[in-house]
Structures are given as C-alpha cells and as structure tokens.
C-alpha cells in the first residue's frame, strides 16, 4: 500500500497568492517525490487550485474518473476584492460569536455587492444565516434569507461543496426533510471531503435520525479538519452527553476550554453532564457561569434549577423570558424547554406552535431537552404535524 502526504504553506500579498507544496511518499519508504512553488494573482486562484490538484493526482499516478475530474474547482476568474471580502466573511463566521457573525455577514454582503455573480459569496451568506437560525441569535427571517442565498448560489455554480453543504443544512433546519438532508451532505462531501462544517451539520442530522455511532464519528471528522474551532470539540462533548457518556462529555468539554477560554457551549454541556451524574452544585455552577458570560441563554440555568427542585428560581427565569420585550425563535425554544422542566406542558406546547418554529424543533424526537413532554399525547401529535423523523 502506498501512502502519500501533501505538505505546504500559503501566503498572500495584495492581490497575489503563493503556495509552496511538497508531495511526500510516506510508506513503505519516505521520500519527497514532488516539490513546487506556485504563484497566481487572486483573479485566477480557482485555476491555480485546479492545476495543483491535477498535478498532484498525476504525480501519485491516480487514474481519475470523469466524475472525479469534474469535482476539481472550475477554472473561472474571480473578482479579487469580492473574493477577499468572502474570505474575511468566512473567517468571521468561524469565530462563532454574535459580534463576529454580524461582521461576517457584512463582509459577505460586501462580496455580493462587489460581484453579484460570485457563487462563493452567496454560499457564504447562506451558511451565515443558517448559523444564525439554529442558535441563540435566531431571527424570524434567517432561514428565509438563507434559502434565497443558496438558491442564487446554485444558479451560478453547481459544483461547489459549500453550496451543497448549505442546501443540506437548509433542508435540515428549515424543511426537516431528512432524505434530502443526507443526499445534499453526501454530495457536498464528494466535492470536498475536508469541509469541517459539512461534517458538523451532517453529524447532527445523523443524531436526529437516531444513528448516534455514525454521528459521533462524523463529528470527530469536523474536529479533525478544523481542530482549532471550539465548536467542533464542545458539541462533540454534547453528543457524548446525549449518548449517556457523561464522564467523556466532561473530559471533551474541558478540552474546548483549551482552544477558547470560557467557551459557552462547554459550560452548557458540563452543566447537563454534571446534573445527569447527580453533581448538583457543579451543574449549577457551570450554568451560572454560562449565564454570567452570556445573558442571552438563561434557560440552561433555569432548567437546572427546575430539575434540582429550586422551582422559585426557575419560575423567575421563565417569567422573565415570557415578559421580555421581544420574542424570537430561540427565546421561544428556551420557554419550551424551561416550561417542560417545570411540568407546564400547556405553556410548552403553546410556544412549540409559535411561528416560525425554532430550527431545533427537528430534534424533538431525540433531544433530552424535550424529555418531560414525551408522555403527553400532544408530543406525538407534534411529530406527526411537522413530519419530524421518529
């Protein structure tokens, strides 16, 4: 068996890009079989990608099928300023804070303004709005904007992994059509198997489908391809927690703190895991820390208070959520979870019916946040009403 490794570095200056690459034959004997320095202006960056992929395949003596060759980036020209705005936008989105997400969308809208024919920009916008829609920044129109962006992107280019990744996420969080979800994610991974966010979203689709072992394996790939993004480590801990592997969840959640101090998702998972292990004070401490750092997610602490019998404190958080000046899909989801934890099923189902529903209603059949509703006859009615995977 022959094993190869591609090693390289990349740097840019103004409107040019330079790559230094080495192809190393690792096994059975290590030796460098190809090395090259390649430069291009940003206008022709996609052609550079395609040329390099073809040359590496040739040096490895790969006999590529026509289908595999079609997966190389189309050698079209790009607008340098639009492409730079796209790269800046995606960098900001990957920081996964409310401020960075807002800044990322600004860059991506700028990329579209600079070149309305650039599919990368629309694909980035779609992924940005999907990021908003399935998290605490959710707005009523985020998924509508994501759908508009991905529809425009696929008109411009039908060979981009990012577009099919966004399509898969859109069908997962908006349409809840799981056959299409898996089809689009698999197609995205055929075009680019190293795209971490595809593995991340696909992992959660597999979880919702009840395929936990596959979900964990897929999430580990997201972590592998983007190891410095705390999201992939913290939510891998989330899967371990949801699978009942609480000690492993705690270990992995703490690993995310090594990537980013005080990462919010880790505190959420730590609290749930400690609670499941009967470590009440540790659970409360984790969720209090979460609330101190991120005031927009009070229901985590509220649910913990409810579970340990501190009903008055939980009721106070619930009433504050209901009485807030504005209501959005995430806040409605918080009310659902906290009302369920307090045994207020009528209130929980009232907010489940709020339109538009929060994207994570798709997880109703699986997610433990909904456990206290499962014995209510209305639970199965909701699954049937929205045709959720069961």
Long-range contacts (C-beta under 8 A, 24 or more apart in sequence): 1-27, 1-28, 2-27, 2-28, 2-60, 3-27, 4-60, 6-56, 12-42, 15-41, 15-42, 15-43, 15-80, 16-40, 16-41, 16-42, 17-41, 17-42, 17-45, 17-48, 19-48, 19-52, 21-52, 21-56, 23-56, 23-59, 23-60, 33-59, 34-59, 41-80, 42-78, 42-80, 42-83, 42-84, 43-77, 43-78, 43-79, 43-80, 44-75, 44-77, 45-78, 45-83, 46-73, 46-74, 46-75, 46-76, 46-77, 46-78, 47-75, 47-76, 47-77, 49-73, 50-74, 50-75, 51-75, 70-159, 71-159, 71-190, 71-191, 73-159, 74-157, 74-159, 78-115, 78-118, 78-120, 79-114, 79-115, 79-118, 81-114, 81-115, 82-111, 82-112, 82-114, 82-115, 82-118, 82-121, 83-111, 83-118, 83-120, 85-110, 85-111, 85-114, 85-121, 86-111, 86-118, 86-120, 86-121, 86-124, 89-121, 89-124, 89-128, 90-124, 90-127, 93-124, 93-127, 93-128, 93-131, 94-226, 94-229, 96-131, 96-229, 96-230, 96-231, 98-136, 98-137, 98-296, 101-128, 101-131, 101-132, 101-137, 104-128, 105-129, 117-156, 118-156, 119-153, 119-154, 119-156, 119-157, 119-160, 119-163, 120-160, 120-162, 122-149, 122-150, 122-152, 122-153, 122-156, 123-149, 123-150, 123-153, 123-160, 123-162, 123-163, 123-165, 123-166, 124-162, 125-149, 126-150, 126-153, 126-163, 126-166, 126-170, 127-162, 127-165, 127-166, 127-169, 127-197, 130-166, 130-169, 130-170, 130-173, 133-173, 133-174, 133-329, 133-359, 134-173, 134-359, 134-360, 135-330, 136-294, 136-296, 136-297, 136-330, 137-330, 138-328, 138-329, 138-330, 138-358, 138-359, 139-328, 139-329, 140-328, 140-329, 140-356, 143-170, 143-173, 143-174, 143-356, 143-359, 146-170, 146-174, 147-174, 159-191, 160-191, 161-188, 161-189, 161-191, 161-192, 161-195, 161-198, 162-188, 162-192, 162-195, 163-188, 164-188, 164-191, 165-195, 165-197, 165-198, 165-201, 168-198, 168-201, 168-202, 168-205, 169-201, 172-201, 172-204, 172-205, 172-208, 172-362, 173-359, 173-360, 173-362, 174-359, 176-361, 176-362, 176-386, 176-387, 176-388, 176-389, 178-205, 178-208, 178-209, 178-389, 181-205, 182-209, 194-225, 195-225, 196-221, 196-222, 196-223, 196-225, 196-226, 196-229, 196-232, 197-222, 197-226, 199-225, 200-231, 200-232, 200-235, 203-239, 204-235, 204-363, 207-239, 207-242, 207-363, 207-366, 208-362, 208-363, 208-365, 208-366, 208-389, 209-389, 210-365, 210-366, 210-389, 212-239, 212-242, 212-243, 215-239, 216-240, 216-243, 228-259, 229-259, 230-256, 230-259, 230-260, 230-263, 230-265, 230-266, 231-265, 233-259, 234-263, 234-265, 234-266, 234-269, 235-265, 235-269, 237-265, 237-266, 237-269, 237-273, 238-265, 238-268, 238-269, 241-269, 241-272, 241-273, 241-276, 242-366, 242-367, 242-368, 244-276, 246-273, 246-274, 246-276, 246-277, 247-273, 247-277, 249-273, 250-274, 262-289, 262-293, 264-290, 264-293, 264-294, 264-297, 267-293, 267-300, 268-297, 268-300, 271-300, 271-301, 271-304, 272-368, 275-304, 275-307, 275-308, 280-308, 283-308, 284-308, 296-330, 297-334, 298-334, 299-334, 299-335, 299-337, 299-338, 302-334, 302-338, 302-341, 303-337, 303-338, 303-341, 303-369, 306-338, 306-341, 306-342, 307-341, 311-342, 314-338, 314-341, 314-342, 315-342, 318-342, 318-344, 327-354, 329-354, 329-356, 329-357, 329-358, 329-359, 330-358, 332-357, 332-358, 333-358, 333-360, 333-361, 336-370, 337-369, 337-370, 340-369, 340-370, 340-371, 340-372, 340-373, 341-372, 343-372, 345-372, 345-373, 345-376, 345-378, 348-373, 349-373, 349-376, 349-378, 349-382, 352-382, 357-386, 361-386, 361-388, 362-388, 362-389, 364-388, 365-389, 365-390
